[in-house]
Amino acid sequence: MTTKLTDKHYYLSSSLLILASLLAGCATSQKSEAPEPSYTSAPEATEQSSAASPVDTGSPQPVVELRSDAPDTYVVKKGDTLWDISATFLKKPWYWPEIWHVNPQVRNPHLIYPGDVLSIYYVDGKPMLGINRGDYRLSPGIRVENLDDEAKRFPIQALRHFLLRPQVVSEEELKQAAHIVGSQERKLIYGTGDKVYARGLDDTSLGMRYSIFRPGRPLYNPDNQKEVLGYEAIYASDAEVIRGGNPSTVMLHESVREVLRGDRALPLEANPADTEFYPHEPPAGTRGQIISLFDALSGSANYQVVVTNLGNRDGIEPGHILAINQPGRVIKDIYHTKNETPDVTLPEEQSGLMMVFRSFEKVSYALIMEAQRPVRKGDFAVSP
């Protein structure tokens, strides 16, 4: 199931998981009145009605649990997100595709509008969610927006930096990366508009763009302190090749901090990572830790990005939902008996959920979707 949002409608999609809200461009269609739910009894299952169901891969189907306070119907409002709507009905919002029922009477059931009524009904004892729609009176005229213009209004822009530029690099990447050697002006620091020389660029074609970064601290595996999972890549600037050779001449653009001699250069992603995410559970028994926070000193909150020590080698892929567990504190029990130890380790407590949006061999980036308490380095990332 995919999602794209325009001023007239939005698709039911997993990419909405990363939206904080559907903003003002969420459908300007008008209705004469809120329609009544169309599913008053359980319809018979047909091939069409299962069109939105996930492909059967032979693995056990997940058990979908409704919230005890889930409503029978819900009227979509401007500003809703897929995650919020899902959380209204389900204990585990990422199971939305398991209950979404394609209504063959609706021309395009994958489009929902403010004012649409979503209704819970049952097929063979399983909860399903359908859409009921009345007639629309659309405003005259056509408004066309391309995806690039649309994306600029969305919080997904907060992830663009992570999809285009490296934030964690491997030791091998660091060794092979090109580096800044200086400039004609003999300056110590450089920024936007400066021409500098870079040595070792893989592609010196005119217009080729690179990300300039400063190697940061190593990230160690909490489970094996001798294993370096990667190095933080502290982004400094973009750079464009304006003259080939070795060294090459590059022009700095969009600097966010000073560029220094010795800073490294890696190509910008020509085709950024996919921005459509199908939420699903990771392999059973998945357990890792948060090893780094972005844009946070000690704690992160909703819609901030963290790095985990779980990667492709652990079966992690974009769309995986991970629960965030805070480790229990060790406290003194002043009332302990002679047969008990004075130190007591409290149990882990779930403090939120996050979704992986980019994975590498040894690490992954995840976006915090829900956080009841500040998310900290060292918190556990586990199967929900």
N, C-alpha and C positions, 0 to 999 in steps of 0.2 A: 504494500500500500504506500503510495507516494503522496507528497503534499506540495502544492504550490499555492501562493496567496496573491490575490489581486484585489483591486478596489471593489470588485463585484462579487467575489466569492473566495472561499478558500477550500482547498482539497484536504481531506482527512489524510494526514501524513505524519511520518515519524520525525521529519525535520522540525515540526512545530515544538518538539520537546525542548528545543533550545531557545524558544522564544519566551521572553518574559511576558509579552502581551501581544494581541493581534493589532494594536495601534489603531489609528483612525481610519486606515484604508481598508477596513474589513467588510465591505458590502454595503452599498447604499440602496439596495433594493427595498421596496416597501411592500407591506402586506396589508390587506384589508382587515384581517384579524388573525389572531393566533389560531391555527388549525387544531382540531381534535386529533388525538392519536389514531392512526389508521389500523393498528394491530390490536384488535379487541379479543382475538383468539389466536391460538398458535397456528400459523400457516404451515402447510405441508412443505417439507424440504424438497427443493428441486435443484437441478444442476446449476441454474442461474443463482439460486440463493446461496450457494456455497462458493461463488466466484471469488469472493474476497478472502476466503479462508486460506491460511498458509498451506504451501505445498506439503503433502505428506512425505516425510523423509524416512518413515519407519520408526522414528523415535516416539516414546510415549507422549501423548498429548497432555499439555499442562492442565492442571485443575484450576478452573477459573472460579474465584470466590467473589461474590458480591458483598459490598459493605452492608452491615446490618441496617444502616440508615439510608441505603440507596433509594432514590425516588423511583416511582413507576414511570414518570415522564420528566423530561427536562427541556426547557425552552432555551435554545442557543442565544447568547447575548453577545453584543460587540465587546471585544476585549477578552473573550474566552480563549483559552489555549487547549490544545488536544490533551495535554497532560492534566490540566485542571478538570476538564470534562470527564476524562477517564477516571480520575481520582474521586469524582462524585459517585461513580457506580462501582468501581472495583477496589479491592484491597491492594491489588498490584496493578497500577495503571498501565504498565507496559504490555498487559495482556489484551489491550484494546482490539487488535486484529482477530482475536479468538472469538469475540462476541459480535463483531460488526456483520450485519446481515444486509446483503444487497437486495433492495426492494425492486423487483422487475417493473413495478408500476411507475417508478420515478425515472424520469428521462436520464438523469446522470446522478446516481446515488452517491458518488464520491465527492460531490459538491454540497457543502452545507452553508446555510445563510443564517444570519441573526433572525430569530423568529421561528426557525424550524423546530419541530418537536421531535425529540429522540425518545423512543419508547422501549421499555423492557418487556419482553415476552419470552415464552419457552418453547423449544422444539426438542421433543424426546427428553424432556427433563433438563435440558441445558439452557442456560440463560442466553438470549440473543438481544441485540440492540438494533432497532430499525429506525428509519427516518420517515416522517410524514410531512408532506409539503402541500400548501395550498397554492392558489394562483398568485402570480407576481405581476405588479405593474412596474416595469423598469423605467427609469428616467430616460428621456430621449437622448440620443447620441451614443457614441462609442468612445470609450477611453482605453487606449492601448498603452501598456507599460512593459518594457523589457525587464528581464530578471535582474540585470545589473542595477537599474534604477530602483527596483523594489528592494533589493537586498540592502541598499544603503540605509533604509529606514529601520532595518531589523536588528535586534541584538545579535543575530548571527554574525554581524560585522565584528563583534568582539572575538570571534573565533578565527577570523580571516588571517590574523597575524600568525596563529598557530598552524593554519592549513598551508600557508605560503612559505613560511620561514622556519628554519630549524630552531628549536628551543633546547633540545638535548641532542648532543652528537656523540657518536661512538669514538673510542680511542683511535681507531683506524681512520675515520673521517677527519679527525683533528690532525693526524699526522700528514694526511694527503692534501689538506685544504691549502689553497693559495693564501698569501699574506701581503699586507701592505708594507712597502719598503720606504716610502717617504714621498716628498714632493719637490718641485723645482724651487719653491719658496723657502725651503728649509724650516718650515713651521714645525712646532712640536705637536699641535693638535689640529684636527681638520673637521670640517662640517659641511652642511649643504652648500653646493656651489663650488666647492674646492675640487681641483684636479689632483689626483694622487696616482702613484705608480703601484701596481700590484704584480707580484711575481708568482708564476705557477698556475695561472688560470687555465682551466681545461678548454674553454672555448673563448677565443678572443675575437669572435665575430662582432662587427659593429652593432651596437644596440643590445647586445647580450647583457642581461641584468643579474646582479649578484646581491646577496645579503652579506653585510659586513657585521661580524660579531666578535666579541672578546671571550676567550675561553674562561669559564668560571670554575667553581669548585667541582671536584669529582662527586658523583652520586654512587654511594656504596649500597650493595644489596644488604638489607637488614638481616637476612637469613645467612649471609656469608660475607662478613666484613672485608674479606680479602678480594671479593669480586667487585670490580668497578663496572657499573651498568652503563655509565656514560658521563659526559661532562656538560654542565650548564653552558648554554650558548647565550651570552648576554648581547642582545641585539643592539647595534649602534646606528646603522644606516643602510640604505639601498645604494647600489652603485651601478653605473651603466658604462660599458666599454665604448670609448670614443676613438681609441686608436689601438690597433693590435700590436703584437710583439711580446717580447719577454725581457724586461717588464712591459706590461700593458698600461695604457693610460685610461683611467676610469673617472667619471664624474660622480660625485656624491649627491644623493637625493634623499629627502625626507629623514634627515638625521634626527635621532632622538637623544643621542648623547655624543660626546666627542669621539672621534676616530683617532686611534693612535698607531704608531708604527708597531708592527707585529700582530695587529688585529687580523683575523682570518676572513676568508671569503668563500662562500658556497653558492652555487646557482640557486636563483629563485625558482620555485616550482612552476613549470610551464603550465601544468594541469593540476591545480590544487586538489587536495584530497576531496572525496565525495562529500557533499553536504546533505545527502539524503540518508537518514538513519532508520533502520528497522529495529526497534527495541526488542531485545530478547535476553533470556538469562544466559549467563556464562556456564561453562562446564561445571557439573556438580563438584562441590568440594573446593572450588576456587578460593584461594586465600592469599592475600598479599598485603602490602602496606603502602601508604602515601609517603613518598620520599622527598617531595618538593612541592612548594606552593608558589603560585605566580601572583604578583601584585598584592602580596600580603606578608606582613612581618611575622605574625604568630598564629593567625587564624583566618580561614576563608569562609565565605557564606554562599548563598544561592547565586548561580550563574557565574561563579569564578572557576578557574581551571587549576587542576592539581596534576601531579605526575605520580604514577604508581610503579611499583617494581614488577608489574605483570605485563607480559608482552606476547608476541606471536608464539613464542616457544611454550607459553602456558595455555595456548588455545584462545587467547583474547583477541577480539576483533571489534571494529566499530559497531556501535549499537548495543553492546553488552551493558546490562544494568548491574551495578555493584552496590551493595549495601555498605554504608560507612559505619563501622563499629569503633567506639572509643574504648580504649583499654581501661580496665578497672583500676582504681587507685589502691595502693597498699596503705591500710590504716592500722592503728594500734587498738587492740581489743583489751581494754583495762579490766574487763569482767571475765576473761578467759579462765578456764579451769586448768588444773595441773596437767591434764591430758591434751590440752590444746595449745597451739602456738600463739604468742601474743600478736603476731603479724597476720593480717587477714587481707587477701587480695579479692577485691570486689569483682563481680562478673562484668564482662563486656556489655555495653549497652549500645543499641543502634541509634545513631544520631542523624542519619540522613541517607540519601540515595544519590548516585551519580551515574552518568552515562559516558562510556568510552566513545570518543569521536575520532581518535587517531591512535593507531597501534604500531609499534616497531618490534624488533626482535626481542628486546629485553625490557622495554618500558612502554607505557601508554599514557596518553593525555585523556583526562576525563572532566566533564562538566558537571558541577554540583547542581542537581535538580531540586533537592529538598535538603534543608539543614535545620534541625531543631536547636543545635548548639554549634558554636564555632568548630570548623573542621581544622584539625591540626596535623602537622607532620608527625608520622608515627601511628596515626589512626589506621585501623585495619580496613582492607577492601575485600569483601567476601561475597559469596553467592547470596542473593537475597532470599 
